[in-house]
Amino acid sequence: MKMRIHTSTTLAAGMSPGLPLWQVAPTHDSSGRLLTDFMMLIPRLRLRPPLEIERASRDIQAVLALHQDVVFADLNLKLNLLWVSLRPRPGAISELVAAIRLRVPEAVLVAHHTEPR
């Protein structure tokens, strides 16, 4: 699977604006294994100047591109939320959240979901 990140101004190929995230975000990888996910709030992101929004988006993309476990990402400017789906691996969510916060310090982990073992 390829990582896809989009904002309200840039959409990944094949994505339609306005679709609910539950219809877009994958729940399983190409092998059928269940994915885990997390959400981060980036307060007031949509109110920033366009260049700052673009910089934050590129910073997030750069972090996510370094992690092979990431299979999907959605940056929703209307809600100021980042959603990330990834293959489960112990510590992966903590690593990604810490790396994102280094580049976008105001980002806050809101929720994550892991399948009980």
N, C-alpha and C positions, 0 to 999 in steps of 0.2 A: 504494500500500500504506500501511496505517496502522501506526504504531509501536505495539507492544504490550509492556508490561512487567508482569510479575506476580511475586508472591512466593508462598510456600506458603500465605499467609493471604488473598491477594487474587488472583483469576484473571481475566484478560481474558475477555470474552464469547466463547463458542465454544471455549474451551480446556478440556482435561480434565487434572486433576492426575495425575501419575504417568507421563505419556507421555514416552518418551525424547526428548531435545532434537533428535536427528537426524530425528525424525518431525514435529516442530513448527516448527523454524526453517526459513525459506525459503532456497532456494539460488539462486533467480533472481527478478528483479523482474517487474513486470507486462508489461514489454516483452520478456521472455525473456533479458535480460542477466544474466550471472553476478554474484552478490553476493560481497562479501568480509566477513570477520568477525574479531572479536577477543574475548578472554576476559580478565577481570580477577578476581583473588582479593581478597576483602575479609576478612582474617583475623579470626576470632572474631565475625563479625557476628551469627550466630545466637545467641550467648551474651549479647548485650546486652539491656538492658531494651526492652520493646516500643516505647516512645516513641522511643528512639534508632534502632531498626531502621526505624520508619516515617519518621523524619527523613532517614535515609540514602537510603531508597527514593525519597522525594520529591525530594531533592537530585539524585539520578541522573535521575529523570524530567524534572526541570526542565532539566538539561543536554541530555539527548537530544532533548527537544522543540524545542530551538533549532536543531537540525541536520537539515535536510531530507533528507540522505543516509541517515539511519537509517530502516530499515524494520521492524526487529524487535529486541526486547530481552527477556532473561529473567534475573531475579534469583533464583537458587536458594539459599535460606537453608540448606538441609540441607548443601550443599557450600560455602557462602560464595562463590559464583561469579556473576559477571555476564557474560552472553553478549550480544554486540551484532552484528547483521548490518546491513550498509549497502551502498549503491551505491559502487563503487570511485571514488575521486577522490584524486589525489596529496595527501598530507598529512592526509587526513580522520581516519585512525586516531590520528595523533599529536595532532591538535587535540582530539578527543574524550577521549582518555586524559588529556591535560593539564587539560582542563576538569573532568572527573570528579574528578581528584586535588585540584583546588582546593577542591571541596566535600566530598570524602571522601578525606582525605590518606593514609589507610592502604591504599587500593586500589592494587594492583600489577598491571601488565600481565603476563599469564602467556603468552599465545600469540596470534598473529594469522595469518591466511591471506590471501594475495593471489595471484591468478592470474598466472603469469608472462606477460610480454608478448612 
